[in-house]
Amino acid sequence: MQTSAKHFEFRGEAGEFFKIWIVNIVLSIVTLGIYSAWAKVRTKRYFYSNTLLMNTPFDYLADPLKILKGRLLAFGLILLYSLSALLSPVLQGAVLIIILFALPWIIIKALKFNLYNSAYRNIRFSFDADYLRALGVFIGFPILVPLTLGLAYPAFVRARKKFVIDHSAYGTSTFTMEATNGQFYGVYLKAAGIMLLAVLAAVALARLNQSLSLASEGSAVFALLFFMLLIWLPLFITIYGYLYTSISNLVINHTGLQQCRFESALTTAAICRLYIVNTLAIMLSLGLLIPWAMIRTARYRLSCLTMVSSGDMNAFIAAEAEKAEALGEELDDLLDLDIGL
């Protein structure tokens, strides 16, 4: 069967988004954070409407009042935990346990809200998962990671990604993620190898620093600063960039939707340059170039994303529209919580 590649596009402009961003900031401050729910919706709608697939934009349909309600609930839980500390350590511990066991439910509700309020060609996305499965992923694995001295962390990352993707759907068609634990461990083992090189370089510097300190204290300090700026910092940025691009590509390249699969071509060098330039620009502009950094980040990520279809995408979308038409009203009353996840 013939396949066709459909490239994602991002058409947002920094100057245009800056106007939205600055108004959001000012009104959120003036309203003591209440407007932040509307700010989130305005921001998401801008990015969704400027993200195109087959020349058609995505839609974000959330009600800001429901987002505000979710944030008030989150604030109430934090306040309850803080006040319990004033009354009794035992009570505080009990509240913490309740919050921990409520966390999977909150995550499910937030994912349902965000996906249900995301749409493409008038067909909504959705999320459906049970509490016990979420409990194992978001509570069980975080407990297991320290008990295994971090060895379970790659499996936790995979479980979290697979949980979100495998329980997400477009219309009535469910996404699937087929990347294996072995592939995730391979990525983290390579990152550990890079880190090992950094440790060996640190040992070499320590010996160099010791010998230099015998001759000149100023030379030793200079050597240390030189090492930190030209060796350690680039290594940490490289490790972060490698993990981000490798995990993103691994997940996306092993994700499918019925007759479609996805391809990601992010590169470590490009993402490192992107984040370095963004960080320097934000620092030097005292934060005013945050919109510019957000726009160029979204543009790069989407420029590396492709959907490959083995059939007629228009026919697939039309079929999903027909099957999903009755789904909306049934779910609308259930999805009324967002906490900003």
Order of alpha helices (4+ residues) and beta strands (2+ residues): beta-alpha-alpha-beta-beta-alpha-alpha-beta-beta-alpha-alpha-alpha-beta-beta-alpha-alpha-alpha-beta-beta-alpha-alpha-beta-alpha-alpha
